[in-house]
Amino acid sequence: MSNLAGFKVSRNVMIVAALILVVTGGSLYWYFTRPIEKESLIVSTTTSLYETGVLDVLKTRFEADNPKYNVSFISQGTGLAGLQSYIRTNREKDFVDNLCRKMLVYALGRSLMLSDEPLIQRMNAKLAAGGYRIGILVESIATSPQFLKKRTPVQKGG
């Protein structure tokens, strides 16, 4: 038996303590020095966006901030035609609604208000029924009460 800081410790207890220290130290060493397994993040994009090179910049930045991920890109589509196809099949309603809103804001010279929502809904419906022709959009705005009763600021001076 050994005398350790005034305590009597048996040889078996010292062996077990040393074994625990070695196992714990080895486990910690392995944990902090092991290679990090990266998750694969695959981004599908259009060919036209991929060819700009902006995705490579974003990839470098993202991977630097998130070392857990390995980013790769799959470019699909045929440039502008691919983008048009994607919008037609997946986002047509959102695109048309946004176009109506942006054109109305421009024509009225102000932000949209809650009272403009019924007009925007009618514009969306007319566009869908008329084959999405731009003339229908312009006519809907030009004949709307909001546009016809638009206030124009008084110009000072002369």
C-alpha positions as CSV (number, residue, x, y, z in Angstrom):
1,M,0.0,0.0,0.0
2,S,1.1,3.5,-0.8
3,N,0.6,6.6,1.3
4,L,-0.8,9.4,-0.9
5,A,-1.3,12.7,0.8
6,G,-2.0,11.1,4.1
7,F,-4.4,8.5,2.6
8,K,-3.7,4.9,2.3
9,V,-4.3,3.8,-1.3
10,S,-4.1,0.2,-2.5
11,R,-2.2,-0.7,-5.6
12,N,-5.4,-1.8,-7.4
13,V,-7.0,1.6,-6.8
14,M,-4.0,3.4,-8.3
15,I,-4.1,1.1,-11.3
16,V,-7.8,1.8,-11.9
17,A,-7.3,5.5,-11.5
18,A,-4.4,5.5,-13.9
19,L,-6.4,3.5,-16.4
20,I,-9.3,5.9,-16.1
21,L,-6.9,8.9,-16.8
22,V,-5.4,7.2,-19.8
23,V,-8.8,6.2,-21.3
24,T,-10.2,9.7,-20.7
25,G,-7.2,11.4,-22.1
26,G,-7.1,9.2,-25.1
27,S,-10.8,9.8,-25.7
28,L,-10.4,13.6,-25.5
29,Y,-7.4,13.5,-27.8
30,W,-9.4,11.5,-30.4
31,Y,-12.4,13.7,-30.1
32,F,-10.5,16.9,-30.7
33,T,-8.2,15.6,-33.4
34,R,-10.6,13.5,-35.4
35,P,-11.4,14.6,-39.0
36,I,-14.8,16.4,-39.2
37,E,-17.3,14.6,-41.4
38,K,-18.8,17.1,-43.8
39,E,-22.4,16.9,-44.8
40,S,-23.1,17.3,-48.5
41,L,-25.2,20.2,-49.5
42,I,-26.3,20.1,-53.2
43,V,-27.8,23.2,-54.7
44,S,-29.7,23.0,-58.0
45,T,-29.5,26.2,-60.0
46,T,-30.0,27.5,-63.5
47,T,-27.2,27.4,-66.0
48,S,-27.3,31.1,-66.5
49,L,-26.8,31.8,-62.7
50,Y,-24.1,29.2,-62.4
51,E,-22.1,30.7,-65.3
52,T,-22.0,34.1,-63.7
53,G,-19.5,32.8,-61.1
54,V,-21.3,34.4,-58.2
55,L,-22.1,30.9,-56.8
56,D,-18.4,30.2,-56.3
57,V,-18.0,33.3,-54.2
58,L,-21.1,32.4,-52.1
59,K,-19.8,28.8,-51.8
60,T,-16.4,29.9,-50.5
61,R,-18.0,32.2,-48.0
62,F,-20.6,29.7,-46.8
63,E,-18.1,26.9,-46.4
64,A,-15.7,29.2,-44.4
65,D,-18.6,30.1,-42.0
66,N,-20.0,26.6,-41.9
67,P,-17.1,24.1,-42.1
68,K,-19.5,21.2,-41.5
69,Y,-20.8,21.5,-45.0
70,N,-19.4,20.6,-48.4
71,V,-21.4,22.6,-51.1
72,S,-21.8,21.5,-54.7
73,F,-23.9,22.9,-57.5
74,I,-26.0,21.2,-60.2
75,S,-26.8,23.5,-63.0
76,Q,-29.9,22.7,-64.9
77,G,-31.9,24.3,-67.6
78,T,-30.9,26.2,-70.7
79,G,-30.2,29.7,-69.5
80,L,-33.0,32.1,-69.9
81,A,-35.3,29.5,-71.4
82,G,-34.7,27.3,-68.3
83,L,-35.5,30.2,-66.0
84,Q,-38.7,31.0,-67.9
85,S,-39.7,27.3,-67.8
86,Y,-39.1,27.2,-64.0
87,I,-41.2,30.4,-63.4
88,R,-44.0,29.1,-65.6
89,T,-44.2,25.7,-63.9
90,N,-43.5,26.7,-60.3
91,R,-43.9,30.4,-59.6
92,E,-46.2,31.9,-62.3
93,K,-48.8,33.1,-59.8
94,D,-46.2,34.7,-57.6
95,F,-44.5,36.3,-60.6
96,V,-47.7,37.8,-62.0
97,D,-48.8,39.0,-58.6
98,N,-45.5,40.7,-58.0
99,L,-45.6,42.3,-61.5
100,C,-49.1,43.7,-60.8
101,R,-47.9,45.2,-57.5
102,K,-44.7,46.7,-58.9
103,M,-46.5,48.2,-61.9
104,L,-49.3,49.7,-59.7
105,V,-46.8,51.2,-57.3
106,Y,-45.0,52.8,-60.3
107,A,-48.2,54.1,-61.9
108,L,-49.7,55.5,-58.7
109,G,-46.4,57.0,-57.5
110,R,-47.0,55.7,-53.9
111,S,-46.8,52.6,-51.8
112,L,-49.6,50.1,-51.9
113,M,-52.4,50.3,-49.3
114,L,-54.8,47.7,-48.0
115,S,-57.5,49.3,-50.2
116,D,-55.5,48.3,-53.3
117,E,-55.7,44.6,-52.7
118,P,-59.1,44.1,-54.4
119,L,-57.7,45.8,-57.5
120,I,-54.6,43.6,-57.5
121,Q,-56.8,40.5,-57.3
122,R,-58.9,41.7,-60.2
123,M,-55.7,42.5,-62.2
124,N,-54.4,39.0,-61.5
125,A,-57.7,37.4,-62.6
126,K,-57.9,39.5,-65.8
127,L,-54.3,38.7,-66.7
128,A,-54.8,34.9,-66.2
129,A,-58.1,35.0,-68.3
130,G,-56.4,37.1,-71.1
131,G,-53.3,35.0,-71.6
132,Y,-51.0,37.2,-69.6
133,R,-50.9,40.0,-72.2
134,I,-49.2,43.2,-71.0
135,G,-51.9,45.3,-72.5
136,I,-54.4,43.9,-70.1
137,L,-52.2,44.9,-67.2
138,V,-51.8,48.5,-68.5
139,E,-55.6,48.8,-69.2
140,S,-56.4,47.5,-65.7
141,I,-54.2,50.1,-64.1
142,A,-55.2,53.0,-66.3
143,T,-59.0,52.4,-65.8
144,S,-58.7,51.8,-62.0
145,P,-60.3,54.3,-59.6
146,Q,-56.9,54.6,-57.8
147,F,-55.2,55.8,-61.0
148,L,-58.1,58.0,-62.3
149,K,-58.4,59.8,-58.9
150,K,-54.7,60.0,-58.3
151,R,-53.7,63.3,-56.7
152,T,-50.8,65.2,-58.3
153,P,-48.7,67.5,-56.2
154,V,-49.1,71.2,-56.8
155,Q,-45.9,72.6,-58.4
156,K,-44.6,75.8,-56.9
157,G,-43.1,78.6,-58.9
158,G,-43.4,79.0,-62.6
